[in-house]
Amino acid sequence: MNTHQETNVMSAKEWALTIFLASLPIIGLILVLVWAFDTSTPINKKNWAKGSLLLMLIYFILAMVFLFMFGGLALLAGLAS
């Protein structure tokens, strides 16, 4: 189903504030979650928030892979000596 809804364009000031708030450590994650799944959020901000959450998930998975990989190598190096 293709539904087109009219949306207002966000100004540069609104985007700057959005990105600034999203960059705050814990509050930013909560805000991005709210923006991604709230029905009253403008569609362009909602899509940006969903994309940001996807990137956060990818970065988290990559960080865990590297942590386990290099942590395991360090553990093996410690056992060898």
MODELLER restraints for C-alpha pairs under 7 A, 6 or more apart:
rsr = mdl.restraints
at = mdl.atoms
rsr.add(forms.Gaussian(group=physical.xy_distance, feature=features.Distance(at['CA:7:A'], at['CA:42:A']), mean=6.72, stdev=0.5))
rsr.add(forms.Gaussian(group=physical.xy_distance, feature=features.Distance(at['CA:7:A'], at['CA:43:A']), mean=6.96, stdev=0.5))
rsr.add(forms.Gaussian(group=physical.xy_distance, feature=features.Distance(at['CA:21:A'], at['CA:28:A']), mean=5.56, stdev=0.5))
rsr.add(forms.Gaussian(group=physical.xy_distance, feature=features.Distance(at['CA:22:A'], at['CA:28:A']), mean=3.89, stdev=0.5))
rsr.add(forms.Gaussian(group=physical.xy_distance, feature=features.Distance(at['CA:22:A'], at['CA:29:A']), mean=6.55, stdev=0.5))
rsr.add(forms.Gaussian(group=physical.xy_distance, feature=features.Distance(at['CA:22:A'], at['CA:31:A']), mean=6.59, stdev=0.5))
rsr.add(forms.Gaussian(group=physical.xy_distance, feature=features.Distance(at['CA:22:A'], at['CA:32:A']), mean=6.29, stdev=0.5))
rsr.add(forms.Gaussian(group=physical.xy_distance, feature=features.Distance(at['CA:32:A'], at['CA:49:A']), mean=5.38, stdev=0.5))
rsr.add(forms.Gaussian(group=physical.xy_distance, feature=features.Distance(at['CA:35:A'], at['CA:41:A']), mean=5.89, stdev=0.5))
rsr.add(forms.Gaussian(group=physical.xy_distance, feature=features.Distance(at['CA:35:A'], at['CA:45:A']), mean=6.88, stdev=0.5))
rsr.add(forms.Gaussian(group=physical.xy_distance, feature=features.Distance(at['CA:35:A'], at['CA:46:A']), mean=5.49, stdev=0.5))
rsr.add(forms.Gaussian(group=physical.xy_distance, feature=features.Distance(at['CA:35:A'], at['CA:49:A']), mean=6.09, stdev=0.5))
rsr.add(forms.Gaussian(group=physical.xy_distance, feature=features.Distance(at['CA:36:A'], at['CA:46:A']), mean=4.65, stdev=0.5))
rsr.add(forms.Gaussian(group=physical.xy_distance, feature=features.Distance(at['CA:36:A'], at['CA:47:A']), mean=6.89, stdev=0.5))
rsr.add(forms.Gaussian(group=physical.xy_distance, feature=features.Distance(at['CA:36:A'], at['CA:49:A']), mean=4.96, stdev=0.5))
rsr.add(forms.Gaussian(group=physical.xy_distance, feature=features.Distance(at['CA:36:A'], at['CA:50:A']), mean=5.24, stdev=0.5))
